[in-house]
Amino acid sequence: MSTAVLEGPWCSALGCRDPADVVIDHPEHGHRTVCDDCAGDHEVVRDV
Ligand SMILES: [Zn+2]
């Protein structure tokens, strides 16, 4: 029996394929799930 790994959401930033770390409140796109690198200066709503 293989180990089931629960894969979290992925960064929704264009061209980024990193696992998501946080949900940010984007002024144009609303809540976006992104990685730490893509979170930038946006307000973090919660961790993923
Ligand atoms: Zn990213």
mmCIF file of the protein (N, C-alpha, C, O) and its ligand, coordinates in Angstrom:
data_MODEL
# 
_entry.id   MODEL 
# 
loop_
_entity.id 
_entity.type 
_entity.pdbx_number_of_molecules 
1 polymer     1 
2 non-polymer 1 
# 
_entity_poly.entity_id                      1 
_entity_poly.type                           'polypeptide(L)' 
_entity_poly.nstd_linkage                   no 
_entity_poly.nstd_monomer                   no 
_entity_poly.pdbx_seq_one_letter_code       MSTAVLEGPWCSALGCRDPADVVIDHPEHGHRTVCDDCAGDHEVVRDV 
_entity_poly.pdbx_seq_one_letter_code_can   MSTAVLEGPWCSALGCRDPADVVIDHPEHGHRTVCDDCAGDHEVVRDV 
_entity_poly.pdbx_strand_id                 A 
# 
loop_
_entity_poly_seq.entity_id 
_entity_poly_seq.num 
_entity_poly_seq.mon_id 
_entity_poly_seq.hetero 
1 1  MET n 
1 2  SER n 
1 3  THR n 
1 4  ALA n 
1 5  VAL n 
1 6  LEU n 
1 7  GLU n 
1 8  GLY n 
1 9  PRO n 
1 10 TRP n 
1 11 CYS n 
1 12 SER n 
1 13 ALA n 
1 14 LEU n 
1 15 GLY n 
1 16 CYS n 
1 17 ARG n 
1 18 ASP n 
1 19 PRO n 
1 20 ALA n 
1 21 ASP n 
1 22 VAL n 
1 23 VAL n 
1 24 ILE n 
1 25 ASP n 
1 26 HIS n 
1 27 PRO n 
1 28 GLU n 
1 29 HIS n 
1 30 GLY n 
1 31 HIS n 
1 32 ARG n 
1 33 THR n 
1 34 VAL n 
1 35 CYS n 
1 36 ASP n 
1 37 ASP n 
1 38 CYS n 
1 39 ALA n 
1 40 GLY n 
1 41 ASP n 
1 42 HIS n 
1 43 GLU n 
1 44 VAL n 
1 45 VAL n 
1 46 ARG n 
1 47 ASP n 
1 48 VAL n 
# 
loop_
_struct_asym.id 
_struct_asym.entity_id 
A 1 
B 2 
# 
loop_
_chem_comp.id 
_chem_comp.type 
_chem_comp.mon_nstd_flag 
ALA 'L-peptide linking' y 
ARG 'L-peptide linking' y 
ASP 'L-peptide linking' y 
CYS 'L-peptide linking' y 
GLU 'L-peptide linking' y 
GLY 'peptide linking'   y 
HIS 'L-peptide linking' y 
ILE 'L-peptide linking' y 
LEU 'L-peptide linking' y 
MET 'L-peptide linking' y 
PRO 'L-peptide linking' y 
SER 'L-peptide linking' y 
THR 'L-peptide linking' y 
TRP 'L-peptide linking' y 
VAL 'L-peptide linking' y 
ZN  non-polymer         . 
# 
_pdbx_entity_nonpoly.entity_id   2 
_pdbx_entity_nonpoly.name        ? 
_pdbx_entity_nonpoly.comp_id     ZN 
# 
_pdbx_nonpoly_scheme.asym_id         B 
_pdbx_nonpoly_scheme.entity_id       2 
_pdbx_nonpoly_scheme.mon_id          ZN 
_pdbx_nonpoly_scheme.ndb_seq_num     1 
_pdbx_nonpoly_scheme.pdb_seq_num     101 
_pdbx_nonpoly_scheme.auth_seq_num    101 
_pdbx_nonpoly_scheme.pdb_mon_id      ZN 
_pdbx_nonpoly_scheme.auth_mon_id     ZN 
_pdbx_nonpoly_scheme.pdb_strand_id   A 
_pdbx_nonpoly_scheme.pdb_ins_code    . 
# 
loop_
_atom_site.group_PDB 
_atom_site.id 
_atom_site.type_symbol 
_atom_site.label_atom_id 
_atom_site.label_alt_id 
_atom_site.label_comp_id 
_atom_site.label_asym_id 
_atom_site.label_entity_id 
_atom_site.label_seq_id 
_atom_site.pdbx_PDB_ins_code 
_atom_site.Cartn_x 
_atom_site.Cartn_y 
_atom_site.Cartn_z 
_atom_site.occupancy 
_atom_site.B_iso_or_equiv 
_atom_site.pdbx_formal_charge 
_atom_site.auth_seq_id 
_atom_site.auth_comp_id 
_atom_site.auth_asym_id 
_atom_site.auth_atom_id 
_atom_site.pdbx_PDB_model_num 
ATOM   1   N  N  . MET A 1 1  ? 0.850   -1.191 0.000   1.00 0.00 ? 1   MET A N  1 
ATOM   2   C  CA . MET A 1 1  ? 0.000   0.000  0.000   1.00 0.00 ? 1   MET A CA 1 
ATOM   3   C  C  . MET A 1 1  ? 0.878   1.230  0.000   1.00 0.00 ? 1   MET A C  1 
ATOM   4   O  O  . MET A 1 1  ? 1.677   1.437  0.913   1.00 0.00 ? 1   MET A O  1 
ATOM   5   N  N  . SER A 1 2  ? 0.730   2.030  -1.009  1.00 0.00 ? 2   SER A N  1 
ATOM   6   C  CA . SER A 1 2  ? 1.560   3.220  -1.108  1.00 0.00 ? 2   SER A CA 1 
ATOM   7   C  C  . SER A 1 2  ? 1.036   4.313  -0.183  1.00 0.00 ? 2   SER A C  1 
ATOM   8   O  O  . SER A 1 2  ? -0.134  4.331  0.199   1.00 0.00 ? 2   SER A O  1 
ATOM   9   N  N  . THR A 1 3  ? 1.918   5.196  0.153   1.00 0.00 ? 3   THR A N  1 
ATOM   10  C  CA . THR A 1 3  ? 1.538   6.292  1.032   1.00 0.00 ? 3   THR A CA 1 
ATOM   11  C  C  . THR A 1 3  ? 0.747   7.339  0.255   1.00 0.00 ? 3   THR A C  1 
ATOM   12  O  O  . THR A 1 3  ? 1.226   7.888  -0.738  1.00 0.00 ? 3   THR A O  1 
ATOM   13  N  N  . ALA A 1 4  ? -0.433  7.598  0.707   1.00 0.00 ? 4   ALA A N  1 
ATOM   14  C  CA . ALA A 1 4  ? -1.250  8.608  0.050   1.00 0.00 ? 4   ALA A CA 1 
ATOM   15  C  C  . ALA A 1 4  ? -0.825  9.991  0.520   1.00 0.00 ? 4   ALA A C  1 
ATOM   16  O  O  . ALA A 1 4  ? -0.876  10.310 1.708   1.00 0.00 ? 4   ALA A O  1 
ATOM   17  N  N  . VAL A 1 5  ? -0.413  10.787 -0.424  1.00 0.00 ? 5   VAL A N  1 
ATOM   18  C  CA . VAL A 1 5  ? -0.014  12.146 -0.077  1.00 0.00 ? 5   VAL A CA 1 
ATOM   19  C  C  . VAL A 1 5  ? -1.121  13.102 -0.489  1.00 0.00 ? 5   VAL A C  1 
ATOM   20  O  O  . VAL A 1 5  ? -1.503  13.178 -1.656  1.00 0.00 ? 5   VAL A O  1 
ATOM   21  N  N  . LEU A 1 6  ? -1.607  13.804 0.470   1.00 0.00 ? 6   LEU A N  1 
ATOM   22  C  CA . LEU A 1 6  ? -2.650  14.788 0.176   1.00 0.00 ? 6   LEU A CA 1 
ATOM   23  C  C  . LEU A 1 6  ? -2.002  16.021 -0.441  1.00 0.00 ? 6   LEU A C  1 
ATOM   24  O  O  . LEU A 1 6  ? -1.308  16.779 0.237   1.00 0.00 ? 6   LEU A O  1 
ATOM   25  N  N  . GLU A 1 7  ? -2.235  16.208 -1.725  1.00 0.00 ? 7   GLU A N  1 
ATOM   26  C  CA . GLU A 1 7  ? -1.617  17.348 -2.399  1.00 0.00 ? 7   GLU A CA 1 
ATOM   27  C  C  . GLU A 1 7  ? -2.449  18.595 -2.213  1.00 0.00 ? 7   GLU A C  1 
ATOM   28  O  O  . GLU A 1 7  ? -3.646  18.622 -2.501  1.00 0.00 ? 7   GLU A O  1 
ATOM   29  N  N  . GLY A 1 8  ? -1.809  19.590 -1.741  1.00 0.00 ? 8   GLY A N  1 
ATOM   30  C  CA . GLY A 1 8  ? -2.509  20.849 -1.541  1.00 0.00 ? 8   GLY A CA 1 
ATOM   31  C  C  . GLY A 1 8  ? -2.715  21.563 -2.856  1.00 0.00 ? 8   GLY A C  1 
ATOM   32  O  O  . GLY A 1 8  ? -2.333  21.061 -3.913  1.00 0.00 ? 8   GLY A O  1 
ATOM   33  N  N  . PRO A 1 9  ? -3.310  22.714 -2.791  1.00 0.00 ? 9   PRO A N  1 
ATOM   34  C  CA . PRO A 1 9  ? -3.524  23.508 -4.002  1.00 0.00 ? 9   PRO A CA 1 
ATOM   35  C  C  . PRO A 1 9  ? -2.198  24.042 -4.536  1.00 0.00 ? 9   PRO A C  1 
ATOM   36  O  O  . PRO A 1 9  ? -1.200  24.109 -3.818  1.00 0.00 ? 9   PRO A O  1 
ATOM   37  N  N  . TRP A 1 10 ? -2.214  24.411 -5.785  1.00 0.00 ? 10  TRP A N  1 
ATOM   38  C  CA . TRP A 1 10 ? -1.005  24.941 -6.395  1.00 0.00 ? 10  TRP A CA 1 
ATOM   39  C  C  . TRP A 1 10 ? -1.120  26.435 -6.612  1.00 0.00 ? 10  TRP A C  1 
ATOM   40  O  O  . TRP A 1 10 ? -2.215  26.987 -6.710  1.00 0.00 ? 10  TRP A O  1 
ATOM   41  N  N  . CYS A 1 11 ? 0.020   27.069 -6.684  1.00 0.00 ? 11  CYS A N  1 
ATOM   42  C  CA . CYS A 1 11 ? 0.066   28.512 -6.925  1.00 0.00 ? 11  CYS A CA 1 
ATOM   43  C  C  . CYS A 1 11 ? -0.694  28.837 -8.203  1.00 0.00 ? 11  CYS A C  1 
ATOM   44  O  O  . CYS A 1 11 ? -0.489  28.198 -9.235  1.00 0.00 ? 11  CYS A O  1 
ATOM   45  N  N  . SER A 1 12 ? -1.567  29.827 -8.132  1.00 0.00 ? 12  SER A N  1 
ATOM   46  C  CA . SER A 1 12 ? -2.381  30.176 -9.289  1.00 0.00 ? 12  SER A CA 1 
ATOM   47  C  C  . SER A 1 12 ? -1.775  31.305 -10.106 1.00 0.00 ? 12  SER A C  1 
ATOM   48  O  O  . SER A 1 12 ? -2.376  31.776 -11.072 1.00 0.00 ? 12  SER A O  1 
ATOM   49  N  N  . ALA A 1 13 ? -0.575  31.738 -9.712  1.00 0.00 ? 13  ALA A N  1 
ATOM   50  C  CA . ALA A 1 13 ? 0.076   32.790 -10.474 1.00 0.00 ? 13  ALA A CA 1 
ATOM   51  C  C  . ALA A 1 13 ? 0.495   32.257 -11.839 1.00 0.00 ? 13  ALA A C  1 
ATOM   52  O  O  . ALA A 1 13 ? 0.884   31.097 -11.972 1.00 0.00 ? 13  ALA A O  1 
ATOM   53  N  N  . LEU A 1 14 ? 0.412   33.109 -12.838 1.00 0.00 ? 14  LEU A N  1 
ATOM   54  C  CA . LEU A 1 14 ? 0.722   32.705 -14.201 1.00 0.00 ? 14  LEU A CA 1 
ATOM   55  C  C  . LEU A 1 14 ? 2.186   32.252 -14.306 1.00 0.00 ? 14  LEU A C  1 
ATOM   56  O  O  . LEU A 1 14 ? 3.107   32.981 -13.939 1.00 0.00 ? 14  LEU A O  1 
ATOM   57  N  N  . GLY A 1 15 ? 2.370   31.037 -14.815 1.00 0.00 ? 15  GLY A N  1 
ATOM   58  C  CA . GLY A 1 15 ? 3.715   30.547 -15.048 1.00 0.00 ? 15  GLY A CA 1 
ATOM   59  C  C  . GLY A 1 15 ? 4.402   29.991 -13.826 1.00 0.00 ? 15  GLY A C  1 
ATOM   60  O  O  . GLY A 1 15 ? 5.563   29.589 -13.896 1.00 0.00 ? 15  GLY A O  1 
ATOM   61  N  N  . CYS A 1 16 ? 3.699   29.960 -12.697 1.00 0.00 ? 16  CYS A N  1 
ATOM   62  C  CA . CYS A 1 16 ? 4.301   29.451 -11.470 1.00 0.00 ? 16  CYS A CA 1 
ATOM   63  C  C  . CYS A 1 16 ? 3.717   28.087 -11.157 1.00 0.00 ? 16  CYS A C  1 
ATOM   64  O  O  . CYS A 1 16 ? 2.498   27.913 -11.182 1.00 0.00 ? 16  CYS A O  1 
ATOM   65  N  N  . ARG A 1 17 ? 4.564   27.124 -10.866 1.00 0.00 ? 17  ARG A N  1 
ATOM   66  C  CA . ARG A 1 17 ? 4.093   25.770 -10.593 1.00 0.00 ? 17  ARG A CA 1 
ATOM   67  C  C  . ARG A 1 17 ? 4.477   25.318 -9.188  1.00 0.00 ? 17  ARG A C  1 
ATOM   68  O  O  . ARG A 1 17 ? 4.586   24.120 -8.927  1.00 0.00 ? 17  ARG A O  1 
ATOM   69  N  N  . ASP A 1 18 ? 4.678   26.252 -8.305  1.00 0.00 ? 18  ASP A N  1 
ATOM   70  C  CA . ASP A 1 18 ? 5.022   25.906 -6.926  1.00 0.00 ? 18  ASP A CA 1 
ATOM   71  C  C  . ASP A 1 18 ? 3.768   25.530 -6.140  1.00 0.00 ? 18  ASP A C  1 
ATOM   72  O  O  . ASP A 1 18 ? 2.663   25.949 -6.484  1.00 0.00 ? 18  ASP A O  1 
ATOM   73  N  N  . PRO A 1 19 ? 3.943   24.755 -5.103  1.00 0.00 ? 19  PRO A N  1 
ATOM   74  C  CA . PRO A 1 19 ? 2.812   24.496 -4.204  1.00 0.00 ? 19  PRO A CA 1 
ATOM   75  C  C  . PRO A 1 19 ? 2.380   25.802 -3.545  1.00 0.00 ? 19  PRO A C  1 
ATOM   76  O  O  . PRO A 1 19 ? 3.208   26.666 -3.256  1.00 0.00 ? 19  PRO A O  1 
ATOM   77  N  N  . ALA A 1 20 ? 1.095   25.934 -3.314  1.00 0.00 ? 20  ALA A N  1 
ATOM   78  C  CA . ALA A 1 20 ? 0.588   27.157 -2.709  1.00 0.00 ? 20  ALA A CA 1 
ATOM   79  C  C  . ALA A 1 20 ? 0.899   27.193 -1.215  1.00 0.00 ? 20  ALA A C  1 
ATOM   80  O  O  . ALA A 1 20 ? 0.902   26.162 -0.542  1.00 0.00 ? 20  ALA A O  1 
ATOM   81  N  N  . ASP A 1 21 ? 1.156   28.380 -0.719  1.00 0.00 ? 21  ASP A N  1 
ATOM   82  C  CA . ASP A 1 21 ? 1.440   28.556 0.706   1.00 0.00 ? 21  ASP A CA 1 
ATOM   83  C  C  . ASP A 1 21 ? 0.363   29.370 1.413   1.00 0.00 ? 21  ASP A C  1 
ATOM   84  O  O  . ASP A 1 21 ? 0.024   29.106 2.567   1.00 0.00 ? 21  ASP A O  1 
ATOM   85  N  N  . VAL A 1 22 ? -0.160  30.345 0.716   1.00 0.00 ? 22  VAL A N  1 
ATOM   86  C  CA . VAL A 1 22 ? -1.101  31.267 1.357   1.00 0.00 ? 22  VAL A CA 1 
ATOM   87  C  C  . VAL A 1 22 ? -2.227  31.654 0.398   1.00 0.00 ? 22  VAL A C  1 
ATOM   88  O  O  . VAL A 1 22 ? -2.132  31.470 -0.815  1.00 0.00 ? 22  VAL A O  1 
ATOM   89  N  N  . VAL A 1 23 ? -3.296  32.195 0.985   1.00 0.00 ? 23  VAL A N  1 
ATOM   90  C  CA . VAL A 1 23 ? -4.355  32.815 0.190   1.00 0.00 ? 23  VAL A CA 1 
ATOM   91  C  C  . VAL A 1 23 ? -4.238  34.315 0.381   1.00 0.00 ? 23  VAL A C  1 
ATOM   92  O  O  . VAL A 1 23 ? -4.200  34.807 1.509   1.00 0.00 ? 23  VAL A O  1 
ATOM   93  N  N  . ILE A 1 24 ? -4.182  35.031 -0.715  1.00 0.00 ? 24  ILE A N  1 
ATOM   94  C  CA . ILE A 1 24 ? -4.064  36.485 -0.626  1.00 0.00 ? 24  ILE A CA 1 
ATOM   95  C  C  . ILE A 1 24 ? -5.358  37.144 -1.087  1.00 0.00 ? 24  ILE A C  1 
ATOM   96  O  O  . ILE A 1 24 ? -6.160  36.547 -1.805  1.00 0.00 ? 24  ILE A O  1 
ATOM   97  N  N  . ASP A 1 25 ? -5.540  38.384 -0.659  1.00 0.00 ? 25  ASP A N  1 
ATOM   98  C  CA . ASP A 1 25 ? -6.680  39.167 -1.106  1.00 0.00 ? 25  ASP A CA 1 
ATOM   99  C  C  . ASP A 1 25 ? -6.191  40.078 -2.219  1.00 0.00 ? 25  ASP A C  1 
ATOM   100 O  O  . ASP A 1 25 ? -5.608  41.132 -1.968  1.00 0.00 ? 25  ASP A O  1 
ATOM   101 N  N  . HIS A 1 26 ? -6.437  39.654 -3.453  1.00 0.00 ? 26  HIS A N  1 
ATOM   102 C  CA . HIS A 1 26 ? -5.948  40.407 -4.607  1.00 0.00 ? 26  HIS A CA 1 
ATOM   103 C  C  . HIS A 1 26 ? -6.981  41.459 -5.005  1.00 0.00 ? 26  HIS A C  1 
ATOM   104 O  O  . HIS A 1 26 ? -8.170  41.151 -5.085  1.00 0.00 ? 26  HIS A O  1 
ATOM   105 N  N  . PRO A 1 27 ? -6.550  42.688 -5.256  1.00 0.00 ? 27  PRO A N  1 
ATOM   106 C  CA . PRO A 1 27 ? -7.485  43.776 -5.564  1.00 0.00 ? 27  PRO A CA 1 
ATOM   107 C  C  . PRO A 1 27 ? -8.306  43.514 -6.820  1.00 0.00 ? 27  PRO A C  1 
ATOM   108 O  O  . PRO A 1 27 ? -9.430  44.006 -6.926  1.00 0.00 ? 27  PRO A O  1 
ATOM   109 N  N  . GLU A 1 28 ? -7.780  42.757 -7.766  1.00 0.00 ? 28  GLU A N  1 
ATOM   110 C  CA . GLU A 1 28 ? -8.500  42.501 -9.016  1.00 0.00 ? 28  GLU A CA 1 
ATOM   111 C  C  . GLU A 1 28 ? -9.085  41.097 -9.085  1.00 0.00 ? 28  GLU A C  1 
ATOM   112 O  O  . GLU A 1 28 ? -10.144 40.885 -9.677  1.00 0.00 ? 28  GLU A O  1 
ATOM   113 N  N  . HIS A 1 29 ? -8.397  40.151 -8.483  1.00 0.00 ? 29  HIS A N  1 
ATOM   114 C  CA . HIS A 1 29 ? -8.802  38.754 -8.635  1.00 0.00 ? 29  HIS A CA 1 
ATOM   115 C  C  . HIS A 1 29 ? -9.444  38.178 -7.374  1.00 0.00 ? 29  HIS A C  1 
ATOM   116 O  O  . HIS A 1 29 ? -9.821  37.006 -7.352  1.00 0.00 ? 29  HIS A O  1 
ATOM   117 N  N  . GLY A 1 30 ? -9.569  38.980 -6.343  1.00 0.00 ? 30  GLY A N  1 
ATOM   118 C  CA . GLY A 1 30 ? -10.140 38.462 -5.112  1.00 0.00 ? 30  GLY A CA 1 
ATOM   119 C  C  . GLY A 1 30 ? -9.180  37.516 -4.427  1.00 0.00 ? 30  GLY A C  1 
ATOM   120 O  O  . GLY A 1 30 ? -7.965  37.705 -4.473  1.00 0.00 ? 30  GLY A O  1 
ATOM   121 N  N  . HIS A 1 31 ? -9.728  36.502 -3.794  1.00 0.00 ? 31  HIS A N  1 
ATOM   122 C  CA . HIS A 1 31 ? -8.867  35.558 -3.080  1.00 0.00 ? 31  HIS A CA 1 
ATOM   123 C  C  . HIS A 1 31 ? -8.142  34.652 -4.060  1.00 0.00 ? 31  HIS A C  1 
ATOM   124 O  O  . HIS A 1 31 ? -8.764  33.962 -4.868  1.00 0.00 ? 31  HIS A O  1 
ATOM   125 N  N  . ARG A 1 32 ? -6.823  34.663 -3.979  1.00 0.00 ? 32  ARG A N  1 
ATOM   126 C  CA . ARG A 1 32 ? -6.021  33.802 -4.856  1.00 0.00 ? 32  ARG A CA 1 
ATOM   127 C  C  . ARG A 1 32 ? -5.113  32.945 -3.997  1.00 0.00 ? 32  ARG A C  1 
ATOM   128 O  O  . ARG A 1 32 ? -4.558  33.400 -2.997  1.00 0.00 ? 32  ARG A O  1 
ATOM   129 N  N  . THR A 1 33 ? -4.976  31.715 -4.401  1.00 0.00 ? 33  THR A N  1 
ATOM   130 C  CA . THR A 1 33 ? -4.097  30.795 -3.696  1.00 0.00 ? 33  THR A CA 1 
ATOM   131 C  C  . THR A 1 33 ? -2.747  30.804 -4.389  1.00 0.00 ? 33  THR A C  1 
ATOM   132 O  O  . THR A 1 33 ? -2.628  30.422 -5.553  1.00 0.00 ? 33  THR A O  1 
ATOM   133 N  N  . VAL A 1 34 ? -1.739  31.244 -3.663  1.00 0.00 ? 34  VAL A N  1 
ATOM   134 C  CA . VAL A 1 34 ? -0.426  31.403 -4.273  1.00 0.00 ? 34  VAL A CA 1 
ATOM   135 C  C  . VAL A 1 34 ? 0.680   30.925 -3.336  1.00 0.00 ? 34  VAL A C  1 
ATOM   136 O  O  . VAL A 1 34 ? 0.447   30.644 -2.160  1.00 0.00 ? 34  VAL A O  1 
ATOM   137 N  N  . CYS A 1 35 ? 1.891   30.840 -3.890  1.00 0.00 ? 35  CYS A N  1 
ATOM   138 C  CA . CYS A 1 35 ? 3.042   30.484 -3.066  1.00 0.00 ? 35  CYS A CA 1 
ATOM   139 C  C  . CYS A 1 35 ? 3.601   31.745 -2.398  1.00 0.00 ? 35  CYS A C  1 
ATOM   140 O  O  . CYS A 1 35 ? 3.197   32.866 -2.706  1.00 0.00 ? 35  CYS A O  1 
ATOM   141 N  N  . ASP A 1 36 ? 4.515   31.530 -1.501  1.00 0.00 ? 36  ASP A N  1 
ATOM   142 C  CA . ASP A 1 36 ? 5.102   32.655 -0.766  1.00 0.00 ? 36  ASP A CA 1 
ATOM   143 C  C  . ASP A 1 36 ? 5.729   33.688 -1.706  1.00 0.00 ? 36  ASP A C  1 
ATOM   144 O  O  . ASP A 1 36 ? 5.584   34.894 -1.509  1.00 0.00 ? 36  ASP A O  1 
ATOM   145 N  N  . ASP A 1 37 ? 6.423   33.194 -2.724  1.00 0.00 ? 37  ASP A N  1 
ATOM   146 C  CA . ASP A 1 37 ? 7.111   34.097 -3.640  1.00 0.00 ? 37  ASP A CA 1 
ATOM   147 C  C  . ASP A 1 37 ? 6.135   35.004 -4.380  1.00 0.00 ? 37  ASP A C  1 
ATOM   148 O  O  . ASP A 1 37 ? 6.437   36.166 -4.652  1.00 0.00 ? 37  ASP A O  1 
ATOM   149 N  N  . CYS A 1 38 ? 4.962   34.462 -4.704  1.00 0.00 ? 38  CYS A N  1 
ATOM   150 C  CA . CYS A 1 38 ? 3.991   35.211 -5.496  1.00 0.00 ? 38  CYS A CA 1 
ATOM   151 C  C  . CYS A 1 38 ? 3.060   36.061 -4.637  1.00 0.00 ? 38  CYS A C  1 
ATOM   152 O  O  . CYS A 1 38 ? 2.333   36.906 -5.160  1.00 0.00 ? 38  CYS A O  1 
ATOM   153 N  N  . ALA A 1 39 ? 3.078   35.844 -3.328  1.00 0.00 ? 39  ALA A N  1 
ATOM   154 C  CA . ALA A 1 39 ? 2.204   36.609 -2.449  1.00 0.00 ? 39  ALA A CA 1 
ATOM   155 C  C  . ALA A 1 39 ? 2.561   38.089 -2.488  1.00 0.00 ? 39  ALA A C  1 
ATOM   156 O  O  . ALA A 1 39 ? 1.692   38.955 -2.384  1.00 0.00 ? 39  ALA A O  1 
ATOM   157 N  N  . GLY A 1 40 ? 3.838   38.363 -2.637  1.00 0.00 ? 40  GLY A N  1 
ATOM   158 C  CA . GLY A 1 40 ? 4.273   39.752 -2.762  1.00 0.00 ? 40  GLY A CA 1 
ATOM   159 C  C  . GLY A 1 40 ? 3.828   40.600 -1.594  1.00 0.00 ? 40  GLY A C  1 
ATOM   160 O  O  . GLY A 1 40 ? 3.950   40.208 -0.433  1.00 0.00 ? 40  GLY A O  1 
ATOM   161 N  N  . ASP A 1 41 ? 3.304   41.777 -1.924  1.00 0.00 ? 41  ASP A N  1 
ATOM   162 C  CA . ASP A 1 41 ? 2.885   42.710 -0.882  1.00 0.00 ? 41  ASP A CA 1 
ATOM   163 C  C  . ASP A 1 41 ? 1.392   42.617 -0.596  1.00 0.00 ? 41  ASP A C  1 
ATOM   164 O  O  . ASP A 1 41 ? 0.848   43.405 0.178   1.00 0.00 ? 41  ASP A O  1 
ATOM   165 N  N  . HIS A 1 42 ? 0.731   41.639 -1.232  1.00 0.00 ? 42  HIS A N  1 
ATOM   166 C  CA . HIS A 1 42 ? -0.711  41.533 -1.034  1.00 0.00 ? 42  HIS A CA 1 
ATOM   167 C  C  . HIS A 1 42 ? -1.022  41.040 0.383   1.00 0.00 ? 42  HIS A C  1 
ATOM   168 O  O  . HIS A 1 42 ? -0.214  40.386 1.043   1.00 0.00 ? 42  HIS A O  1 
ATOM   169 N  N  . GLU A 1 43 ? -2.219  41.384 0.803   1.00 0.00 ? 43  GLU A N  1 
ATOM   170 C  CA . GLU A 1 43 ? -2.657  40.979 2.146   1.00 0.00 ? 43  GLU A CA 1 
ATOM   171 C  C  . GLU A 1 43 ? -2.918  39.481 2.198   1.00 0.00 ? 43  GLU A C  1 
ATOM   172 O  O  . GLU A 1 43 ? -3.651  38.945 1.366   1.00 0.00 ? 43  GLU A O  1 
ATOM   173 N  N  . VAL A 1 44 ? -2.331  38.818 3.153   1.00 0.00 ? 44  VAL A N  1 
ATOM   174 C  CA . VAL A 1 44 ? -2.522  37.377 3.306   1.00 0.00 ? 44  VAL A CA 1 
ATOM   175 C  C  . VAL A 1 44 ? -3.784  37.120 4.116   1.00 0.00 ? 44  VAL A C  1 
ATOM   176 O  O  . VAL A 1 44 ? -3.927  37.597 5.242   1.00 0.00 ? 44  VAL A O  1 
ATOM   177 N  N  . VAL A 1 45 ? -4.700  36.354 3.519   1.00 0.00 ? 45  VAL A N  1 
ATOM   178 C  CA . VAL A 1 45 ? -5.959  36.036 4.194   1.00 0.00 ? 45  VAL A CA 1 
ATOM   179 C  C  . VAL A 1 45 ? -5.750  34.895 5.178   1.00 0.00 ? 45  VAL A C  1 
ATOM   180 O  O  . VAL A 1 45 ? -6.183  34.954 6.329   1.00 0.00 ? 45  VAL A O  1 
ATOM   181 N  N  . ARG A 1 46 ? -5.072  33.850 4.693   1.00 0.00 ? 46  ARG A N  1 
ATOM   182 C  CA . ARG A 1 46 ? -4.825  32.695 5.566   1.00 0.00 ? 46  ARG A CA 1 
ATOM   183 C  C  . ARG A 1 46 ? -3.729  31.836 4.942   1.00 0.00 ? 46  ARG A C  1 
ATOM   184 O  O  . ARG A 1 46 ? -3.401  31.969 3.763   1.00 0.00 ? 46  ARG A O  1 
ATOM   185 N  N  . ASP A 1 47 ? -3.184  30.965 5.756   1.00 0.00 ? 47  ASP A N  1 
ATOM   186 C  CA . ASP A 1 47 ? -2.224  29.990 5.247   1.00 0.00 ? 47  ASP A CA 1 
ATOM   187 C  C  . ASP A 1 47 ? -2.985  28.826 4.615   1.00 0.00 ? 47  ASP A C  1 
ATOM   188 O  O  . ASP A 1 47 ? -4.137  28.562 4.958   1.00 0.00 ? 47  ASP A O  1 
ATOM   189 N  N  . VAL A 1 48 ? -2.332  28.148 3.702   1.00 0.00 ? 48  VAL A N  1 
ATOM   190 C  CA . VAL A 1 48 ? -2.958  26.991 3.064   1.00 0.00 ? 48  VAL A CA 1 
ATOM   191 C  C  . VAL A 1 48 ? -2.456  25.721 3.736   1.00 0.00 ? 48  VAL A C  1 
ATOM   192 O  O  . VAL A 1 48 ? -2.856  24.621 3.355   1.00 0.00 ? 48  VAL A O  1 
HETATM 193 ZN ZN . ZN  B 2 .  ? 3.922   31.212 -7.164  1.00 0.00 2 101 ZN  A ZN 1 
# 
